Amino acid sequence: ALQRQFPFERTILTVLLVCLSSELRPELFSSKSRNQSLDRAMDLGLAEDHFSRPVGSFVASDIEQLKMAIEECKRLILELPEHSERQKDTVVKLIHLRLKLQELNDPEEDEPNLRVLLEHRFSKEKSKSVKQTCDKCSTIIWGLIQTWYTCTGCYYRCHSKCLNLINKPCVRSKVSHQSEYELSICPEIGLDRQDYRCAECRTPVSLRGVPSEARQCDYTGQYYCSTCHWNDTAVIPARVIHNWEFEPRKVCRSSMRYLALMIPRPVLKLREVNPLLFNFVEELVEIRVVGELAQLLHDRQHFVENNDMYSLQDLIDISSGRLSCSLTEIHTTFAKHIKLDCDRCQAKGFVCELCKEGDILFPFDSHTSVCHDCSAVFHRDCFYDNSTTCPKCARMTERKHDDPPDPKDK
């Protein structure tokens, strides 16, 4: 982290190694060296809450004075002999001056724990990790000395100083109001239609990278600047439905968050969008069969309400084989309970009235057919070979004609 923040990498690492070595192996240093190190620490102002100029008695009390002290440190580092004690002292001073300047630029006082902005619900983070990146300014969040927030809805992260500059609404609100995918494969409209500007922040962009590189989002088909498009990748729903293709493609930040929030939602109507997909993907047919018992899966409730509705996560799991194995195992377990172990469940089965032979039938059996009018279950071969009407429907029709009309109906 220090190598990215300061331009004097080799000298800084030398100082840190010297300090660590003196702490870990004190026998390698004489008492004179330890006394010099202690004197240097005291002289650097580490024992007190102030920063002194390397030469003289300059005190950095505000931001402008800190900047002047930093520039003076830079000049002295270049002028002093390399690896000398004075140069090491000056480098350490430069580090602490810059940290102090960063702290003054990002004060933490009076920062609220929760802020609401553009439908974002920002929560103040307590983590001191420095591996996060601000989604607004695209720079590292220094958790040790900077305050930062995360949206609890779409996980948008930013510095506290960047909050008031945000112009992107929360993606979760879009998911709530527009729960449907773009089902055209990369619907490009061209940079000229975008007026050679980023589709989100309107920053000027071009394919040549001047003044900023134009990056295409494979989900929306539009072009974005490097601040709005970080070359993140995601599975594209349109490519899955039309081509059964699951290779992740580059998408902009907002599309990445939208797809991440939408992935568990069952909004894909495969029978309407691409019915031929069932002819080429055998796993989809199997899922329709074993999905009859999926009501016992807490995360697949949509299979019970409508087995033609799929989520993008369902299709990804089907492609990898995870969903088929999971549902098959559940189907086997509960089919054994219903057909063999439980007398009450067996009593709800059907006997084929066309051949009146064979075992008790259930709607989830793969070799059965169900009457659409009365829900009676028959052997599939018997049902399609028989040209007459359903026996149960015939009895219900005859019974309706034989019963006298109710006077109340008149």
N, C-alpha and C positions, 0 to 999 in steps of 0.2 A: 504493500500500500504506500509506503514511503517512497518507493522508487517512482510511482506514478505521480505523487504529489509534489516532489521536489527534484530539481535538476541536478543534484550533486550526489548521484547514487553511490558511487564507489567510496567517497569520503564518508558518507553517512553510515554505510555498512561497516566501514573500518571502525568508526566510533562505537557502534553497537557491539561489535565483536570484542573490542577492548573492554567495554563495560561488563559484558557477560562473562568474559574470561576472568576479570578481576573478582566477580562475585562467586563464580563456580570453583575457581582454583586460586585462592588467595596466596598459596605458598609460592606461586610463580612470581609474585611481586614483592618487592622490598617494602619496608615500612616507609621509606622515603617516597616511593611511588604511590602508596596508599594515601599518604598525607597530601601529596600533590593532587590526587584525584578528589579527595575530600575538599581541599581548598578550592579546586576548580568548581565543584558542585556548589559550594557556598558562593563563589564569585559569580556563578551563572544565575543566581537568584532562585535556585530550586528550593532553598530552605525558606524563602519568603515569597510573598505574592506580588512580585514585580519583576520586570525585565529590564536589565541595564544594557546600555550600548557597549559593544565590544571594546571601544577605546573612548575614555571620557566618562562623563556622568549623566548621559542622556537618559531620561525616563520616558517610556512609551505609555502615555496615559489615555490616548484615544486612538481612533482608527487611523487618522492621518499620520500621527506620530509613529504608530506601528508600521505603517507602510514605509515611512522614511527609514525606520530602523531596519526593516527587512532589506531595502535596497542597499543600505550601508553594509549589512552583513554580506550580501552577495558580492559587493565590490571588494571587501576585505578578503573573502574566501579566495577570490581569483588572484589577489595580490600576495597573499601569504604563502610561504613555502609549503609544498605538498607534503602531507602526513606530519606536519609539525604540530606541536601541542596547541599553539595559538589557533591554527586552522581548525583543529578538532573542536576546540572551545567555541569557535565562531559558528561552526556547523550546528552544534547542539543549540546554541542561542537562536539560530535561524529556525530550527524546527519548532522551538517553543514559541517564538514570536508568531510564526504562521498559525500554530494551533490557537494562540490567543486571539489573533485576528479573525480566524474562522468562528471562534466562540462569540466574539463581539458582533459579527455579521449575522449570526443565527442565535439570538437570545432565547432561552427556554422559559423565561419567567412568564407567568400568566397565560400559559398555553392551555386551552380547554381540552378536556379528554374526549369530547365528542363534538363534531361540527357537521352540519348539513349544508350541502352546496350542490346545485344542479342534480338533485335527487340522489347524490352520493351521501352515504352516512359514514363519515370519516372518523375512525377511532385512533386515538393517539397510541403509538407503539412504544413499548418499554424495552424491546430487544435492542441490544447494543451491536448487533451484527452489522458488518460493513459490506456484505455481499449483495445488498439490495441496490436497485437502480431507480432513480426518480423517473416516473412516466411522463412528467412534464418537461423537464430540462435535460433528460437523458444523461445525467451525471450520477456518480456514486453517492449514496446516502451514507454519510459517516455517522453511524449510530452512536459513537462515543461522545460526540460533541454537537450533534444536530438533532433537532426534533423532527419526526416524520410521522405521517398518517397513512392508514390503509382503509380503503372503502370496504365495509363488511359485506356489500352486495356483489361488487365486481372485482374486488381485490386490486383496485387502482392504488398505486403507491406514489407518494410525493413528499418533498420537503414541506415543512410548515410555511416557509417563505414562498412556496409555489402555489399554495392553495388558492389564493385570490386571483391567480392567473389562469386557472383551469377553465376551459371552454367546452369540454367534452362531457355530456351528460352520462349518468350511470347506465351501463349496458343492461343491468338487470331490469330497469324500467322498460327498455325495448323488448326484452324477453317476455315481460308481463303483458305488454300491449300488442306485440307482434310475434306470436309464437309460430312462426313458419319460416322455412328455409328458402333461400334463393336456389331454385332447381334448374337453372341454366348454367352450363359449364362455362366458367370464366367469361361472363357477358361484357367483354371489353367495348368501351365506347370511344377510346382514343384520347390522346393527350390534348388534341386541338379542341375537343368538346369540353374538356376540363379547363380550357384557357391556359394550359401549361402551368397549372397550379395544383398543389396537393388537394386531394378530394376532401380532406378533413380540415386542415388548418389554413389552407389557401396559400401556403408558401410557394413561391416560384420554383418549378422543377423542370428537368429536361432529361432525355435519355443519355446525353453526353455528360451528365453530372455537373453542369454549370447552370445556375449557381448551386443547385442541389440535385442529388441523384434521384431519378424517378423510379420507384419500386412498385411493381404491380402486385396487387392482392389477388390470389387465384380464386377467392370466394366471391368478391364483389366485381372483379375485373377492372377496377379503377386503379389509378396510380397515386402513390403517397410519397411524402418526403421521408428521409431517414429518421426523423424524430417520431413520426407516426407509424413507421414500418420498420421493425427491428429484425426482419427476416425470420420471424417465428414460423413454425410449421404446424399444420393441423390437417386432419382428414376432411375432405370436401364432400358434403352430402350429395351434390349433383353428380359427381364422378362415381360415387358408390351406387346410386340408384340406376344410372344409365349404363355404366361400364363395369360395375362391380370391381372398382379400383379403390384400394385403400392406402395408396402411397401418400404420405403427408406432403402437402404443398405449402409454399410460402404465403403467409397472410399478414395483414396489418394487425396492429395491436387491438383495435376495437373488434375486428372480426375474430381474432383469437379468443378474446373474452366472451364474445357472443356464442361462438361454437362450443366453448367449454361449459357455459351455463345451459345450453340447449341440448347437449349430448344425451342426457338421461330422459328427455321428454318424448313421449310417443306421439309424434306429429306426422310421421311419414306414412302416407297411404299408398302402399306399393301397388295394390290392385288397380288404383286409378292412374297413377303416374306411369308405371311400367309393368303391366301384367305379364308380359313375356319373360320377365326375370324369373318367374317360378318354373318356367320350362328349362332354364339353363342352370339353375342353382338348386340342386337336390336338397341341400340343407334347409332351404326355406319351406319345402313341403313337409319335411320331417318335423320342423318346429311347429307348423300348424297342427299336426297331429298330437304331439306330446304336450302342446300348450294348453290342452283341455284341462289339465290338472294344475296349471300354473297359479291358480288362486291361492295356493299355499306358499307361494313365494312373495315375500313382502315387497321386493323391489321389481316385480314383474306383474303387478296388478292389472296393467292394461291388457294383458293377454286374455283375461277373463271377460272384460267388458267388450272388447273388440279385437279378435285375433288377426285383423287386417291392419292394425295400427302398430308401427314399429318405431323405436327410437334409434338414433344413430349408434348408440352403444350396443343395442341389440344386434344390428347388422355387423358391427365390428366383432362382437363375440361369436356370431354365427360363422363369420369368415375364419376366425381362429380356431373354431371347434369348441370353445368353452361353453357356450350356451347350450349346444346340443347335448353335450355330456351331462351338464347340470340338470336339464329338464328330463333327459332319459332316465337318470338315476331317481329323480323324484317320481316320475311316471311309474317306474318299476316298483318302487316302495309302496305307493298308495294303490296301485292296481292289485298288488298282492293282498293288501288289506281288504279292499272292496270285494274282490272276487273269491278269496279263499278264507280269510280269517274272520270276517264279520258277517254274521247271519242277517243283521238288519240291513247292511248295505247290499247283500245279495238279493234281498227281497225287493229291492228297487230296480232289479235288472229286467230284461225282456226276453221272451221266447219268440223266435221267428215264427209268425203265424202263417207264413207261406209254405214252409216245409215242415214245421213243427218238429224239428230235429235239432240236435246239437246242444251245446252248452248255453248257459245264460249269457245274453248279450248286453253290452253297455255301449253308450254312444262314443266313448273314446277308443273302442277297439278299431284297429286298422282295417279289418275285413268286413265292416258293417256299413250300412246306409241308413239315414234317418229321414223319416217322412217330414216334409216341411210344414204340413198342416197340423198333424196331431203329435209329432215328435216320437212316434213309434220307431223301434229299431228292428232291422231285418238283416239277414245275410246280404252282402252286396250282390252276389250272383243271383240270389233269389229275387231281389228287388228289381234288378234290371231285366231278368228273363221273364218275369211275370208281367203280362200285358194288362191285367185287370187292375182295378183301383186298390188302394190300401184297405185291407180288411177292417182295420179299426175305424178308418174314416167312413167306410160303408155302414158299419154298425151305428155310428153316431148319427149319420144322416137318416137311417131308418128309424132310429129311436126318436128323432126329432119329429118325424112325420107321424108316428104312432101316438105320441103324447098329445092329449087334448089341449087346445090353446087356453091360456090363462085369461080369465075374464078381466083382470086388471089391465092387461095389455090393450084392451079395447077402450 
